[in-house]
Amino acid sequence: MAYAASDASCEASTEISSQSIHLQGKLSAVAIQPADALAALRRVDLFAGLSEPELNALAGTLHSERYDAGQVIFLRGDPGSSLYLVRSGRVRVVLTSPAGKEVLLNLLGPGDFVGDLALLDGEPRSADVLAHDDCELLSLQREDFMAFLDTHPKAAKHLLAVMSQRLRHNADLIEEVAFLDIGTRLARLLLGLAAERGEPAGNRVTIEGNLSQTDLANMISATRESVNKWLAAYRRKGILDWRQGQLVILQLDRLRGQAEG
């Protein structure tokens, strides 16, 4: 699973403003060069094991869509007509309250895909998806995707596995919010990020991705102020350091102890 980008001193609001909603819609949708489409497909585990002719056939159905950072890709309740492959940049999957508060369910980057649930059950989109950075997505229409699954049961099984992982992640998030304090939730999140995207060096790990405190807060359903307090506490203890949005875990074993609650 994949799980973001600003200086900690200049945090963005967690509210989706009316202006960002007006930004919904792609900047451009164009055909992609076959070689680029093939390279993108090879990065996605869902399409692993396909032969060259199969990849070529699937690549011919893809279209490139570019979005600016903050732009809405789709909203909860929208009809689900496309699967999106992330070619560059990152997208965030969020649930948004009527007041505009976000819970960040996932942060997806190159090689990930989003929009699969609505394509499978034919129901409207179940969450909001927004461009976290300037990004390029490759769209695969529902009829093409379903035809692909019909003839590739191995890919269908892999898709079910990915969906199960995401459901487990959401269930874990609900459990942690209900039963764990913010400091413990933050420690567990940082350990997960370190395992997924960290650059280890002994007992130290640098977490790549230029995460903001707002990103971390949204991932554990907390306020930025609470996350700021706990990061400062962990920094005073020598457990981690925060340098211009880059997070460095200095003592991984002590952070594990904090995660035990």
Secondary structure, DSSP 8 states (H G I E B T S, - for coil): -------TTS---SS--HHHHHT-S-SEEEE--HHHHHHHHHT-GGGTT--HHHHHHHHTT-EEEEE-TT-EEE-TTS---EEEEEEES-EEEEEE-TT--EEEEEEE-TT-EE-HHHHHH----SSEEEESSSEEEEEEEHHHHHHHHHH-HHHHHHHHHHHHHHHHHHHHHHHHHHHS-HHHHHHHHHHHHHHHHEEEETTEEEE-S---HHHHHHHTT--HHHHHHHHHHHHHTTSEEEETTEEEES-HHHHHHHHT-
